[in-house]
């Protein structure tokens, strides 16, 4: 059977991690957000009020690292025994963030989005009531709303129809996702 690759995406603080963790509790295979590992290294030298992605010495190298990590996750999915795979963010997220930060996007970034295709994309919208800044989330709520727009535009540009996940409990959001596969 063909692998079904499902992206759970959204701006910071929209509940993606909670949804992914709940899917895992239900025995679904999930790839976690790789950028959290990268930002942990940066936070030691960056104030919590500023985003470490902005202050990296070489944004292109940082974005290549994220892109390569997401491609590795995609390829690793082919080796999984599960036919249904969930990804906490997909390859197009890299381009959406580059666009948000007004960074030039080299051709190989777009090529990767065309080469590694997902079956479904679920977009979690900004939700002020659950939004909070923490040690790994540096964006303001206004920035999160802007990132949301960039995510939706980027996925649409690559031919995806994003399904918006309603603002609801984690269990109901997971049910919505599973019912729309």
Secondary structure, DSSP 8 states (H G I E B T S, - for coil): ---EEEEEEESTTSSHHHHHHHHHHTT-EEE--THHHHHHHHHTTS-TTS-HHHH-S-HHHHHHHHHHHHHHHHHHHTT-S-SEEEEES-HHHHHHHHHHTT----HHHHHHHHHS--SEEEEE---TTT---BTTB---HHHHHHHHHHHHHHHHHTT--EEEE-S--HHHHHHHHHHT-
